[in-house]
């Protein structure tokens, strides 16, 4: 599984890289850029993304991610449902 991490700080990267050898089926790339409508397209070809609590997960960003990321999380489904209420 290929995962793209947005808005990665050094301490985040260090923590994840420390345990990555335990998960040989994961391929992770870290970006310093935060998630936004402009950077969401960078997820093309990835199976999943990691967005941190301060990231932009607006409807526009989620739509762009849905077009580019092959796996969808349950969090995206809940966001879509809430947006439609």
C-alpha positions in Angstrom: 0.0 0.0 0.0 1.3 3.4 -1.0 0.5 6.2 1.5 1.2 9.9 1.1 1.7 11.9 4.3 0.9 15.7 4.0 2.3 18.4 6.3 5.0 16.2 7.7 7.2 17.6 10.4 10.6 16.1 11.2 9.4 14.5 14.4 6.4 12.9 12.5 8.7 11.5 9.9 11.2 10.2 12.5 8.4 8.5 14.4 6.9 6.8 11.4 10.2 5.8 9.8 11.2 4.2 13.1 8.3 1.7 12.8 8.0 1.3 9.1 10.4 -1.7 8.9 7.7 -3.6 10.8 5.3 -3.0 7.9 6.9 -4.3 4.8 3.7 -3.9 2.8 3.7 -0.2 3.2 5.4 2.4 1.0 5.3 5.9 2.5 6.2 9.2 1.1 6.4 12.3 3.3 5.6 15.9 2.1 6.2 19.1 4.0 3.4 20.7 2.0 0.0 20.7 3.7 -3.1 19.3 2.1 -5.0 21.9 0.0 -6.9 22.0 -3.2 -3.6 22.7 -5.0 -1.7 19.8 -3.4 -4.4 17.2 -3.3 -3.5 16.1 -6.9 -0.1 15.0 -5.6 -1.9 12.0 -4.2 -2.5 10.5 -7.7 -1.3 7.0 -7.7 -1.4 6.5 -3.9 -3.7 4.2 -2.1 -4.3 6.4 0.9 -3.2 9.7 2.4 -2.5 10.9 5.9 -3.8 14.4 6.7 -3.2 15.9 10.1 -5.8 17.6 12.3 -5.0 21.1 11.0 -5.2 20.1 7.3 -7.7 21.4 4.8 -10.3 18.6 4.3 -12.9 20.8 2.7 -15.3 19.5 0.2 -13.2 20.7 -2.7 -10.1 18.8 -1.3 -12.1 15.6 -0.6 -13.5 15.7 -4.2 -10.0 16.0 -5.6 -8.7 13.2 -3.4 -11.6 11.0 -4.5 -10.5 11.5 -8.1 -6.9 10.7 -7.3 -6.6 8.2 -4.4 -7.6 4.6 -5.0 -8.8 3.8 -1.4 -11.4 5.8 0.4 -11.5 6.0 4.2 -14.6 5.8 6.3 -13.8 9.3 7.5 -14.5 10.6 4.0 -17.8 8.8 3.9 -18.8 10.3 7.2 -17.8 13.8 6.0 -19.8 13.4 2.8 -22.9 12.2 4.8 -22.7 15.1 7.2 -22.2 17.6 4.4 -25.5 16.3 2.8 -27.6 16.7 6.0 
